[in-house]
Amino acid sequence: MKQAAHLETGIFLLCRRSGSSLQWRDLLLPAATAWRWRCSSEGASPAGVVHVFWDAGMLDHDAGAGVFDTGFDPGFLEVLEKHPENPDRVRNMVSILRRGPISSYISWHPGRSAHTSELLSFHTPEYVEELVQADAEGPTKLCEGTFLNPPSRADGYCFLNNAGIASQLALDSGCRRVAVIDIDVHYGNGTAEGFYRSSRVLTISLHMNHGSWGPSHPQSGAIDELGEGEGLGYNLNIPLPNGTGDKGYAYAMSELVAPAVRKFDPGSSSSFFFWVQFDPNGRQCLTMAGYRTIGGVARELAQELAGGRLLLVQEGGYHLTYSAYCLHATLEGVLGLEEAPLLPDPVAYYPEDEAFAVEVVDAIKRQWRKTNPLFRDP
């Protein structure tokens, strides 16, 4: 099914291409800030530059204010908060790349809007038309917490599934297989649903164990949602307990994610979205050190399986200031900077206990060995 419109924040996209190299224009995404990194697959020296594709139109979206993400004014609060999906935290992310210690590694390029044909590569015409009509009618609530102010449904602050679109365009442009690694705090249900019956796309989602939350998100993100038909075994869910922390995520990446991607062996390019520790939408307690580690794992996989090419796409992260710090740390890991950390962590020394998370990861691994072809013992 190519109709769910949930857009994840936290994804690596890896693909193998036949023939000529994949062009950036084939993967440029709508309404997103994107980074492309490339280094030689020979050796482990840091890459010289991260190419940033940015359009200031990303700052035009205004989802209003209210109590958290509801847009509701109860009438007895003096100050309402901006919707979590607001442009201020994006301004800080762009600012830290322009003015932070990592700025010398950044090269800036203009982005562009998606063509309709690119949107229709993943979404249905009916859904795209619904968005067009909603935009023409003015401020619109598409589902709980998701507002439009200027596949078939919006979800989780998301209108268009950039990860799904990028994956499909990668396949259309010659990639034989694509691996998507979603590290968002919520289940990447939209991309999973879009490729649920495909063996050409491996979708891996690490998320807090939140379950379903209604019509816009009927999937639970449980480990038994493995795909269907030819796609059976190619949708891997890793629901992690609240408070998993840096060490718990590092363990999940090393014991589940990296082995799965290596067995799938997609090759040729990659993309990433992320979430943040003190995010009001999550409870996973990830710090800059954890993001730096995850960025390093992405670098290693890209070098080993993708010829050193890595595409990153930033859309989530809802803490006004710390999201920018975590982005900075992620890119430090992606670049493999020996002098890292370049910035002190303003919330360093956050206590964590990974023991329960390790038990959960080990249990998932045992279950995968019984049910999933990628992990089944010979």
C-alpha positions in Angstrom: 0.0 0.0 0.0 1.4 3.4 -0.9 -1.0 5.7 0.9 0.0 6.3 4.5 1.3 9.8 5.0 3.2 9.5 8.3 6.6 11.0 8.0 9.2 9.6 10.3 12.0 11.7 12.0 15.1 9.6 12.1 15.9 7.4 9.1 18.9 5.9 7.3 18.1 5.0 3.7 20.6 2.6 2.0 20.3 1.3 -1.6 22.2 -0.7 -4.1 22.3 0.8 -7.7 23.1 -0.9 -10.9 25.3 1.0 -13.4 25.9 4.7 -12.9 26.0 6.4 -9.5 22.8 7.8 -8.0 22.3 11.5 -8.6 21.3 13.8 -5.8 18.4 15.2 -8.0 16.9 11.7 -7.8 16.6 11.9 -4.1 15.9 15.6 -3.3 13.0 15.7 -1.0 10.0 18.0 -0.6 9.7 20.3 2.4 12.8 19.0 4.2 16.3 20.0 5.2 18.7 17.5 3.7 22.3 16.7 4.2 24.5 14.6 1.9 27.8 13.2 3.1 30.4 11.2 1.2 33.8 9.9 2.1 36.0 7.3 0.6 35.2 3.7 1.6 38.9 3.2 1.9 40.2 3.9 5.4 38.5 5.8 8.2 39.6 9.4 7.7 37.0 12.1 8.3 35.0 13.3 5.3 35.8 16.8 4.3 32.3 18.3 4.0 28.6 17.8 4.6 26.5 19.2 1.7 23.4 20.9 3.1 20.4 21.4 0.9 18.1 24.0 2.5 15.1 26.2 1.5 14.0 29.0 3.8 10.4 28.2 2.9 10.6 25.5 5.6 10.2 28.4 8.1 6.8 29.4 6.7 4.8 26.7 8.3 2.8 27.8 11.4 0.8 25.2 13.2 -0.4 27.7 15.8 -0.3 27.7 19.6 -2.3 26.1 22.4 -1.8 23.3 25.0 1.0 21.2 23.7 0.0 20.0 20.1 -3.8 20.4 20.4 -4.2 24.0 19.2 -6.6 24.3 22.2 -6.9 27.4 24.3 -8.6 26.5 27.6 -9.2 30.2 28.3 -7.4 30.2 31.7 -3.7 30.1 30.7 -1.9 33.4 30.4 0.7 32.0 27.9 0.1 29.3 25.3 3.0 27.3 23.8 3.8 27.0 20.1 3.0 23.7 18.4 6.0 21.3 18.7 6.3 21.4 14.9 7.3 25.1 14.8 10.0 26.9 12.8 12.0 28.2 15.8 13.7 24.9 16.4 14.5 24.6 12.7 16.1 28.1 12.9 18.3 26.8 15.7 19.3 23.8 13.7 20.3 25.9 10.7 22.0 28.4 12.9 24.2 25.8 14.7 25.4 24.5 11.3 26.2 28.0 10.1 27.8 29.3 13.3 28.7 26.3 15.4 32.1 24.5 15.6 31.0 22.1 12.7 30.5 25.0 10.3 33.8 24.6 8.5 32.6 21.1 7.4 29.3 22.4 5.9 28.7 23.4 2.3 25.3 25.0 1.6 23.1 24.5 -1.5 19.5 25.5 -2.4 16.8 22.9 -2.2 13.7 22.8 -4.4 10.0 21.8 -4.1 9.0 18.3 -5.2 7.3 17.7 -8.5 3.8 16.3 -8.5 5.1 13.1 -10.2 7.5 12.6 -7.4 4.8 12.9 -4.8 2.7 10.4 -6.7 5.5 7.9 -6.8 4.5 7.1 -3.2 1.2 8.8 -2.4 -2.2 8.4 -4.0 -3.6 11.1 -6.3 -6.6 11.4 -4.0 -4.5 12.1 -1.0 -2.3 14.7 -2.8 -5.5 16.4 -4.0 -6.8 16.4 -0.4 -3.7 18.3 0.7 -4.1 20.8 -2.2 -7.8 21.4 -1.2 -6.9 21.7 2.5 -4.3 24.3 1.7 -6.7 26.3 -0.5 -9.3 26.3 2.3 -7.0 27.8 4.9 -6.0 26.4 8.4 -7.1 22.8 8.6 -6.8 20.1 11.2 -5.9 16.9 9.3 -5.7 14.6 12.3 -4.9 14.9 16.1 -2.0 17.2 16.5 -1.5 17.7 12.8 -2.5 21.1 11.2 -2.1 22.5 7.7 -1.8 26.3 7.8 -1.1 28.0 4.7 -0.8 7.9 0.7 -4.3 8.5 2.2 -4.0 10.3 5.5 -1.8 12.6 7.5 -0.3 11.5 10.8 2.1 12.7 13.5 2.6 16.3 12.3 3.2 14.9 8.8 1.7 15.6 5.4 4.0 13.9 3.0 6.3 10.9 3.5 9.6 12.1 2.4 11.3 8.8 3.4 8.9 6.8 1.4 9.2 9.2 -1.6 13.0 9.0 -1.5 13.0 5.3 -1.2 10.6 4.9 -4.2 12.6 7.4 -6.3 15.8 5.5 -5.4 14.2 2.3 -6.7 12.9 4.0 -9.8 16.3 5.5 -10.6 18.1 2.1 -10.5 18.6 1.0 -7.0 17.9 -2.7 -6.7 17.2 -2.6 -2.9 16.7 0.0 -0.2 17.2 -0.2 3.5 15.5 2.3 5.7 16.6 2.7 9.4 14.2 4.9 11.3 15.4 6.0 14.7 12.4 8.3 15.5 10.8 8.0 18.9 7.6 6.9 17.1 7.1 4.0 14.9 7.8 4.7 11.2 4.4 3.3 10.2 4.0 5.3 7.0 7.2 4.0 5.3 6.6 0.5 6.7 3.0 0.4 5.3 4.2 1.7 1.9 6.6 -1.1 1.5 4.9 -3.8 3.7 4.6 -6.2 0.8 8.0 -5.5 -0.9 11.2 -7.5 -0.5 13.2 -4.7 -2.2 12.9 -2.4 0.8 14.0 -3.3 4.3 12.3 -1.0 6.9 13.8 -1.0 10.4 12.2 1.2 13.1 13.5 1.8 16.6 10.8 3.5 18.7 9.4 3.7 22.2 6.8 1.1 22.9 3.8 3.3 22.4 1.3 1.1 20.5 -1.5 2.3 18.2 -3.1 5.7 18.8 -6.1 5.8 16.6 -7.3 6.0 13.0 -4.3 7.9 11.7 -1.9 5.4 13.3 -3.5 1.9 13.5 -0.2 0.1 13.5 1.3 -0.9 16.9 5.0 -1.1 16.0 5.2 -4.5 17.6 7.8 -7.1 16.7 5.2 -9.3 15.0 4.5 -6.7 12.3 7.0 -8.3 9.9 5.5 -7.5 6.5 3.3 -9.6 4.2 3.6 -11.6 1.1 7.0 -11.0 -0.6 7.7 -8.5 2.1 7.4 -10.9 5.0 10.5 -10.5 7.1 11.5 -7.1 5.6 9.7 -4.9 8.2 11.7 -5.0 11.5 10.3 -3.3 14.5 12.4 -2.6 17.6 10.0 -1.2 20.4 12.2 -0.1 23.2 11.3 0.7 26.8 11.0 4.3 28.1 14.3 5.6 29.3 16.4 3.3 27.1 19.2 5.9 27.0 22.5 6.1 25.0 23.8 2.6 25.9 20.5 0.9 25.2 20.3 2.5 21.8 23.9 1.7 21.0 23.3 -2.0 22.0 20.2 -2.1 19.7 22.1 -0.6 16.8 25.0 -3.1 17.2 22.9 -6.2 18.0 19.9 -5.7 15.7 20.2 -2.9 13.2 23.7 -3.3 11.8 23.4 -7.1 11.5 20.1 -6.8 9.7 21.4 -4.2 7.2 24.5 -6.3 6.5 22.4 -9.4 5.8 20.1 -7.4 3.6 23.2 -5.7 1.9 21.5 -2.8 0.2 24.5 -0.8 -1.0 24.9 2.7 -2.5 23.2 5.5 -0.5 21.6 6.5 2.8 19.2 8.9 4.7 18.6 9.9 8.3 16.0 11.7 10.5 16.3 12.1 14.2 14.5 12.7 17.5 15.7 14.3 20.8 16.2 13.4 24.4 14.1 15.9 26.3 11.5 15.9 23.6 7.9 16.4 25.1 6.8 13.7 22.6 9.3 11.0 23.8 10.8 9.4 26.9 13.9 7.8 25.6 16.6 9.9 27.3 19.1 10.0 24.5 21.9 12.6 24.8 24.4 14.1 22.4 26.7 11.1 23.1 24.1 8.7 21.9 23.4 10.6 18.7 27.2 10.8 18.1 27.3 7.0 18.4 24.4 6.5 16.0 26.0 8.9 13.5 29.1 6.8 13.7 27.3 3.6 13.1 25.7 5.2 10.0 29.1 6.2 8.8 30.4 2.6 9.2 27.5 1.1 7.4 27.8 3.6 4.6 31.5 2.9 4.2 31.1 -0.8 4.3 27.9 -1.2 2.2 27.3 2.0 0.3 30.6 3.2 -1.1 30.9 5.9 1.5 27.8 7.8 0.5 25.2 8.9 3.1 22.1 11.0 2.6 20.6 12.6 5.7 17.1 14.3 6.0 16.2 16.4 9.1 12.5 17.0 10.0 11.7 16.2 13.6 13.3 17.1 16.9 11.0 19.2 19.1 13.1 20.6 21.8 13.8 24.2 20.9 17.5 24.3 21.7 18.7 20.7 22.4 17.6 19.4 19.1 20.2 21.6 17.4 22.9 20.3 19.8 21.9 16.7 19.0 22.0 17.4 15.3 25.5 18.8 15.7 26.6 15.7 17.6 25.0 13.4 15.0 27.1 15.0 12.2 30.2 14.7 14.3 29.7 11.0 14.3 28.8 10.9 10.6 32.0 12.8 9.8 34.1 10.6 12.2 35.8 13.6 13.7 38.7 12.6 15.9 38.4 15.8 18.0 34.8 15.2 18.9 33.0 16.2 21.0 33.2 19.7 19.6 30.5 21.1 22.0 29.8 20.4 25.7 26.5 18.7 26.4 24.2 21.1 28.3 22.4 18.1 29.8 25.4 15.8 30.3 25.6 13.2 33.0 22.0 12.3 32.6 21.6 9.0 34.7 20.6 5.9 32.8 20.3 2.2 33.4 20.4 0.1 30.2 19.9 -3.3 31.8 16.2 -3.5 30.9 16.8 -2.2 27.4 19.4 -4.9 26.9 17.0 -7.6 28.0 14.4 -6.3 25.5 16.9 -6.2 22.7 18.1 -9.8 23.5 14.4 -10.9 23.5 13.7 -9.3 20.2 16.9 -11.0 18.7 15.7 -14.4 20.0 12.3 -13.8 18.4 13.8 -12.7 15.1 15.9 -15.9 14.9 12.7 -17.9 15.1 10.5 -15.8 12.8 12.6 -13.7 10.5 14.6 -15.0 7.5 17.3 -12.4 7.9 18.1 -13.7 11.4 16.9 -17.3 11.4 19.7 -19.7 12.4 20.8 -22.0 9.5 
